Amino acid sequence: MVDIRSIGNLPPQTRVTERTGAPSVTSSKKATVTESAPSSDSVQISQGAKEAQVVSRLVSDAKSTPDIRPEVVQKARETLESGGYDGVEVSREAARNILGLL
């Protein structure tokens, strides 16, 4: 709201409101409401914006996750040392997994 204190030598008489629905004052001592403000507002968020938010969160999570996980490396090392990766079927499964990434 903008307050007009005085213009030139004239006493303060009115106030000017910037928003519709704000109280309108006709004298410096008495206020009346000229119209009421809407009771609620709404916001619509597009599907693209929702998807962008999800992607942003996933990228942030991926950046905070280390590229090498020591616990997984240790488990693989133990399995390799115990002979758990020996055999033709293990080699075939590894090859299928590698080809699936290409």
N, C-alpha and C positions, 0 to 999 in steps of 0.2 A: 504494500500500500504506500502511496506517496502522500506525504503530508505537506499542505501548503500553509505555511505559517503566516505570511503576509506578502502582499504585492504592493510595492510602493508604500504609501501611507495608509492603506486600507487594513482594517482589522481582519483576523482570520475568520472566515465564514464557512468554507467548504473543504472537503477532502475529496481527492480523486482516487478512485480505485482502479487497479490495473487488471484485476481478474473479474470475470463474470461470476456472479454468485457471492462476491465478497460484500460485507455490509456497506451500505451507502450512508454517509453521514451528511445531514442537511445543515446542521449547525455544529459548532465545536463542542456542544454538551449533550446532544441527543443523537442516538444511532437507530436506524431502522434497516431491516434486511429487505432488499428489493426482490431477490429471488433466491431459491435454495440451490445448493450445489448438488450434482448427481450423487446418488448414494453409494455407487460402486464403480470401480474402474476394472478393466480387463486387459490382459496381455495375451497375445497369441504368439507362440514360438513355433517357427516352421520346422518341418521334419528334418530339413537339411541342417538347421542350427542344432537340433538335438543330436543328430549323427556327428556333427563336428565336435560337439562337446564330449561325446563318448570317445571319438578318435583322439582328441586332445588328452583325455585322461589316460587312455591306453599308451600313448606315446610317452607321457610322463612316467607311467609305471615302468615301461620298458627301459627308459633311460636310467631309472633308479635301480634296476636289477643288474647285478654284475654279469659280464659276459661269460666268465668262468666261475662255475659253482664248485668250490673246493670239496664239498661233501659228495657230489656226484663223481668227481674225478677220483676221489679216494675209494668209493664203492667200485668203480670200474677197475681201478688198479688191483684191488683185492680179488675181484672176480677173475681177472686176467692171470694173476699169480697163482690162484687155486686151480686153474685149468678150466674154468667155466666157459671160456670162449673157444675151446678146442672143438673141432668137428666140422663136418661138411655143412650140416644144416645151419649152424651159426653163421658160417661164411655166406651162404645163400640168403639168409635173412638180412644180413648187413648189406649185401649187394642190392637187394630189393629196396631197402630203406634209402640207400644212396640214390638209386635210380628214381625213386619217388620224389626226391628233392629237386631233381633236374627238370 
